[in-house]
Amino acid sequence: MITRMRGAALAALCCAILTACSVLDQDDDRSRYRYTDIVRFGYVIANAFRATHPEFRLAQGDVAWGRPSDEMAIELQVEPNFGRVPGASVPLIFAIRQDGDSGRIYYTDPHDRIPVSFRKVLSPLGAQSPETNTLAEAIRRVGWRDAVTVPGKKAVDEKLKRAGRAKEVTAVVELKEPLTMSEIRSRKHLSRSNAIFSPAVAGGAPVYWDHRIDWFCQPCGGEGDQMTSDFRAWVSSLEPADEAVLNEFGLSLGRLREVARAGKVYGYIEHDANPVLLRKLLKEDYVSTMYLVQTREYCADDDFGKCVSGSWPKGDRLNG
C-alpha cells in the first residue's frame, strides 16, 4: 500500500515537473521574440524593412524619440524609390515598435504608441496613388513565367519607342537567368547599384537590396560586390531568435541564408532612364523583359525647382 502511494506521489511529482517545464518552455518561446538591445532591434528591423519594401528608400533612421529605456522602438524616414510624388509629404516619418509582452511588431505615428495599419502610416505619401503600388507590383512579378502576365519585349519596345528622348522612364529590368555581381559587371550595360536577390514567393516578399548606406548598418554602402557583401553580413548576423520578427516581413531565416549564399540577382530598378538606351538594353539576350513603372518629362534643366523639359543628350550609358 505504501509502495503504491509512493508510486502515485512520484508520478504526480513527475507530471508537475513536466507541466512546469512546459510552462517555462512557453515563456521561453515568448521571451525569445523580445529584444532587449535597441541597436540589435534596429539592425534587424530596419534592414528587414529595407529588404522587403523596394518601393521606398530609407532616408534616415534613429531610436524613437521619448521612448523608455526598455522599449524597443525605432523611427524611420522613408522616401519613394521611384522619384517625387506631387503633393506628398516627404520624407515620411513613422515608428516601428515591439510589444513588450507578446513580442508583436507594430507601426505607429512618430510620437504615439497607438498601433496603426501600415496603409494608414503610408497615407501622407499617397498610399492610393498608382506610383506607390506600381513599383512594388512590378518587382513582385519578377520571376513569374506566366506568358499572360509577363510583357513581351516587342510590346515593351513599342512603349519605349513612343517615349522618345523627351521622357525619362523608371523600369524594373528582369534578367533571363539570375547573375552574380561579377557576371553583371561583365555585361557592362547592367546596373550594379540595386538588386532583387530573390523573387517573391507564395505568402512571402521579394528580397531587395541597394548600395545606399542603411542608418542601422553604418558599415554598409557600396555598389556591386560590396552590396552583396553588405547583404550577406546582415543575413549572417541573424539568429533563430529573429525568426518570428522576420516572419512579420514575409521572410524566413532559412530562405535568407539560401539567397545570401547564392548571391544571384534576378532583376533590378533603372531609375529615370533614357528610353532610347532602355530599348538598346531590352535587345540584349540576357534581359528577359522590363516592367515600365513610371514615365514622365525629362528635365533638361532645373530652373529654381521647376522642370524645364527637353531631350536627352546622346549617350551610351544608362543611369547607375
C-alpha positions as CSV (number, residue, x, y, z in Angstrom):
1,M,0.0,0.0,0.0
2,I,2.8,2.4,1.0
3,T,4.7,1.5,-2.2
4,R,1.6,2.2,-4.3
5,M,1.2,5.6,-2.6
6,R,4.8,6.4,-3.1
7,G,4.5,5.5,-6.8
8,A,1.4,7.7,-7.2
9,A,3.2,10.6,-5.5
10,L,6.2,10.1,-7.7
11,A,4.1,10.1,-10.8
12,A,2.3,13.3,-9.6
13,L,5.7,14.9,-9.0
14,C,6.9,14.0,-12.5
15,C,3.7,15.4,-14.0
16,A,4.2,18.6,-12.0
17,I,7.8,18.9,-13.2
18,L,6.8,18.2,-16.8
19,T,4.0,20.8,-16.6
20,A,6.3,23.4,-15.1
21,C,8.9,22.7,-17.8
22,S,6.2,23.1,-20.4
23,V,5.2,26.5,-19.0
24,L,8.8,27.5,-18.9
25,D,9.3,26.5,-22.5
26,Q,6.2,28.6,-23.5
27,D,7.7,31.5,-21.6
28,D,11.0,30.9,-23.3
29,D,9.2,30.8,-26.7
30,R,7.5,34.2,-25.9
31,S,10.6,35.8,-24.5
32,R,12.9,34.8,-27.3
33,Y,10.8,37.1,-29.6
34,R,11.5,40.1,-27.4
35,Y,14.6,42.3,-27.9
36,T,16.5,44.0,-25.1
37,D,19.2,45.7,-27.1
38,I,17.8,48.7,-29.1
39,V,20.8,48.6,-31.5
40,R,20.2,45.0,-32.3
41,F,16.5,45.6,-32.7
42,G,17.1,48.5,-35.1
43,Y,19.6,46.4,-37.1
44,V,17.2,43.6,-37.6
45,I,14.0,45.6,-38.1
46,A,15.3,48.4,-40.3
47,N,17.1,46.1,-42.7
48,A,14.2,43.7,-42.9
49,F,12.0,46.7,-43.9
50,R,14.6,47.8,-46.4
51,A,14.9,44.3,-47.9
52,T,11.1,43.8,-48.3
53,H,10.0,47.3,-49.3
54,P,11.8,48.2,-52.5
55,E,9.3,50.9,-53.3
56,F,10.9,53.0,-50.6
57,R,14.5,54.1,-49.8
58,L,15.5,54.6,-46.2
59,A,16.5,58.2,-45.9
60,Q,17.2,58.2,-42.2
61,G,16.7,56.1,-39.0
62,D,17.2,56.5,-35.3
63,V,16.0,55.4,-31.9
64,A,12.4,56.6,-31.4
65,W,12.1,59.9,-29.6
66,G,11.0,59.8,-26.0
67,R,11.0,56.1,-25.6
68,P,11.6,54.5,-22.1
69,S,15.0,52.8,-21.9
70,D,13.4,49.3,-22.0
71,E,11.2,50.0,-25.0
72,M,12.2,48.6,-28.4
73,A,11.2,51.3,-30.9
74,I,12.9,52.9,-33.9
75,E,11.9,55.8,-36.1
76,L,12.4,55.6,-39.8
77,Q,12.2,58.3,-42.5
78,V,11.5,56.9,-46.0
79,E,11.1,58.4,-49.4
80,P,9.7,57.0,-52.6
81,N,12.2,54.9,-54.5
82,F,10.9,55.9,-57.9
83,G,11.0,59.7,-57.5
84,R,8.8,62.5,-56.2
85,V,5.1,62.2,-55.6
86,P,3.3,65.5,-56.2
87,G,1.6,66.8,-53.1
88,A,3.1,64.0,-50.9
89,S,4.7,64.6,-47.5
90,V,8.3,63.6,-48.0
91,P,10.1,62.2,-46.1
92,L,7.5,60.1,-44.4
93,I,8.3,59.5,-40.7
94,F,6.9,56.6,-38.7
95,A,7.9,54.3,-35.8
96,I,8.2,50.5,-35.7
97,R,7.8,49.1,-32.1
98,Q,7.8,45.8,-30.4
99,D,5.2,44.9,-27.8
100,G,7.0,44.2,-24.5
101,D,4.7,41.2,-23.6
102,S,3.9,39.4,-26.9
103,G,6.9,40.5,-29.0
104,R,4.5,41.6,-31.7
105,I,5.8,44.2,-34.2
106,Y,3.6,47.1,-35.0
107,Y,3.6,50.6,-36.6
108,T,2.7,53.9,-35.0
109,D,2.9,57.6,-35.8
110,P,6.3,59.0,-34.6
111,H,5.2,60.4,-31.2
112,D,2.4,57.9,-30.4
113,R,2.2,54.3,-29.2
114,I,-1.2,53.5,-30.7
115,P,-0.9,50.8,-33.3
116,V,-1.9,51.8,-36.8
117,S,-2.1,49.9,-40.0
118,F,0.8,50.2,-42.4
119,R,-1.6,51.5,-45.0
120,K,-2.5,54.4,-42.7
121,V,1.1,55.1,-42.0
122,L,1.7,55.5,-45.7
123,S,-1.4,57.7,-46.3
124,P,0.7,61.0,-46.2
125,L,2.8,59.6,-49.0
126,G,-0.2,58.8,-51.2
127,A,-0.8,55.2,-50.5
128,Q,-3.6,55.1,-53.0
129,S,-1.5,56.7,-55.8
130,P,-0.7,54.3,-58.7
131,E,3.0,55.2,-58.4
132,T,3.2,53.9,-54.9
133,N,1.9,50.5,-55.8
134,T,3.2,50.1,-59.4
135,L,6.9,49.6,-58.4
136,A,6.1,47.1,-55.7
137,E,3.8,45.2,-58.0
138,A,6.4,45.1,-60.8
139,I,9.1,43.8,-58.5
140,R,6.7,41.1,-57.3
141,R,6.2,40.0,-60.9
142,V,10.0,39.3,-61.4
143,G,10.5,35.6,-61.6
144,W,7.0,34.8,-62.9
145,R,7.0,32.6,-66.1
146,D,3.3,33.2,-66.9
147,A,3.2,34.4,-70.5
148,V,-0.2,36.1,-69.8
149,T,1.3,38.5,-67.2
150,V,4.8,38.9,-68.4
151,P,5.1,41.6,-71.0
152,G,6.8,40.6,-74.3
153,K,9.8,42.5,-75.5
154,K,8.0,43.8,-78.6
155,A,5.3,45.4,-76.5
156,V,7.8,47.0,-74.1
157,D,9.9,48.3,-77.0
158,E,6.8,50.0,-78.6
159,K,6.1,51.8,-75.4
160,L,9.7,52.9,-75.0
161,K,9.8,54.0,-78.7
162,R,6.8,56.2,-78.1
163,A,8.5,57.9,-75.2
164,G,11.4,59.0,-77.4
165,R,14.1,61.3,-76.0
166,A,11.8,63.7,-74.2
167,K,10.8,61.3,-71.4
168,E,12.5,59.5,-68.6
169,V,11.4,56.0,-67.6
170,T,11.7,54.0,-64.4
171,A,11.7,50.3,-65.2
172,V,12.2,47.0,-63.4
173,V,14.6,45.0,-65.5
174,E,14.3,41.2,-65.3
175,L,17.2,39.1,-66.3
176,K,16.7,35.9,-68.3
177,E,18.9,34.0,-65.9
178,P,20.0,35.2,-62.4
179,L,23.5,36.5,-62.4
180,T,26.2,37.2,-59.8
181,M,27.6,40.7,-59.5
182,S,30.8,39.7,-61.3
183,E,28.7,38.3,-64.1
184,I,26.7,41.5,-64.2
185,R,29.9,43.6,-64.3
186,S,31.0,41.6,-67.4
187,R,27.8,42.6,-69.2
188,K,28.7,46.3,-68.8
189,H,25.2,47.7,-69.5
190,L,23.6,46.4,-66.3
191,S,23.3,48.4,-63.1
192,R,25.2,47.2,-60.1
193,S,23.6,49.6,-57.6
194,N,20.5,47.7,-56.6
195,A,19.3,44.1,-56.8
196,I,16.4,41.8,-56.4
197,F,18.2,38.9,-54.8
198,S,15.1,36.7,-54.6
199,P,11.7,36.9,-56.4
200,A,8.6,37.0,-54.2
201,V,7.5,33.6,-53.0
202,A,4.0,32.4,-52.1
203,G,2.9,34.2,-49.0
204,G,6.3,36.0,-48.8
205,A,8.1,39.0,-50.0
206,P,10.8,39.6,-52.6
207,V,14.3,40.2,-51.2
208,Y,15.7,43.5,-52.4
209,W,18.9,45.4,-51.5
210,D,20.7,48.5,-52.7
211,H,24.0,50.3,-52.3
212,R,22.9,53.1,-50.2
213,I,24.0,53.3,-46.6
214,D,21.5,52.0,-44.1
215,W,21.2,54.0,-40.9
216,F,21.2,50.9,-38.8
217,C,24.1,49.4,-40.8
218,Q,26.8,52.0,-40.8
219,P,29.5,49.8,-42.5
220,C,27.0,49.2,-45.3
221,G,27.3,51.2,-48.5
222,G,28.8,50.5,-51.9
223,E,27.6,49.0,-55.1
224,G,28.4,45.8,-56.9
225,D,30.3,43.2,-54.9
226,Q,30.2,45.4,-51.8
227,M,26.5,45.5,-51.9
228,T,26.4,41.7,-52.0
229,S,28.8,41.6,-49.1
230,D,26.7,44.0,-47.1
231,F,23.6,41.9,-47.6
232,R,25.4,38.7,-46.6
233,A,26.8,40.5,-43.5
234,W,23.2,41.3,-42.4
235,V,22.0,37.8,-43.0
236,S,25.0,36.2,-41.2
237,S,24.2,38.3,-38.1
238,L,20.6,36.9,-37.9
239,E,19.8,34.2,-35.4
240,P,17.0,31.7,-34.9
241,A,15.6,34.0,-32.3
242,D,15.0,36.6,-35.0
243,E,12.7,34.2,-37.0
244,A,9.4,35.5,-35.6
245,V,10.2,39.1,-36.4
246,L,11.4,38.1,-39.9
247,N,8.1,36.4,-40.4
248,E,6.4,39.7,-39.8
249,F,8.1,40.9,-43.0
250,G,7.3,37.8,-45.1
251,L,10.9,36.4,-44.6
252,S,12.4,33.4,-43.1
253,L,15.9,32.8,-41.8
254,G,16.4,29.7,-44.0
255,R,15.3,31.4,-47.1
256,L,17.6,34.5,-46.4
257,R,20.6,32.2,-45.8
258,E,20.0,30.4,-49.1
259,V,19.6,33.6,-51.0
260,A,22.7,35.1,-49.5
261,R,24.8,32.0,-50.3
262,A,23.7,32.1,-53.9
263,G,24.3,35.9,-54.3
264,K,22.3,35.8,-57.6
265,V,20.5,38.9,-59.0
266,Y,17.1,38.3,-60.7
267,G,16.5,41.9,-61.6
268,Y,16.9,45.5,-60.6
269,I,15.4,49.0,-61.0
270,E,16.6,51.5,-63.6
271,H,15.6,55.0,-62.2
272,D,14.6,57.8,-64.5
273,A,16.4,56.4,-67.5
274,N,16.8,57.4,-71.1
275,P,14.1,55.4,-73.1
276,V,16.4,55.2,-76.1
277,L,19.1,53.4,-74.1
278,L,16.5,51.2,-72.3
279,R,15.5,50.0,-75.8
280,K,19.1,49.0,-76.5
281,L,19.3,47.2,-73.2
282,L,16.0,45.4,-73.9
283,K,17.5,43.8,-77.0
284,E,20.3,42.1,-75.1
285,D,19.8,38.4,-74.9
286,Y,20.5,38.3,-71.1
287,V,17.5,40.6,-70.5
288,S,14.1,38.8,-70.2
289,T,11.8,41.7,-70.1
290,M,11.1,45.1,-68.5
291,Y,8.2,46.4,-66.4
292,L,7.7,50.1,-67.0
293,V,6.8,51.7,-63.7
294,Q,6.8,55.5,-64.4
295,T,7.2,57.7,-67.5
296,R,7.5,61.5,-67.1
297,E,9.0,64.6,-68.7
298,Y,12.8,64.6,-68.9
299,C,14.1,67.7,-67.2
300,A,16.9,69.1,-69.3
301,D,17.4,71.9,-66.7
302,D,16.1,72.7,-63.3
303,D,15.1,76.3,-63.1
304,F,14.7,77.1,-59.4
305,G,12.9,73.8,-58.7
306,K,10.9,73.9,-61.9
307,C,11.4,71.3,-64.5
308,V,12.5,72.6,-67.9
309,S,11.6,69.9,-70.3
310,G,13.9,68.9,-73.2
311,S,15.5,65.9,-74.8
312,W,18.2,63.5,-73.5
313,P,21.7,64.2,-74.8
314,K,23.2,61.4,-76.8
315,G,25.0,58.8,-74.7
316,D,25.6,55.1,-74.4
317,R,25.4,54.5,-70.7
318,L,22.3,54.2,-68.6
319,N,22.0,55.8,-65.1
320,G,23.7,53.7,-62.4
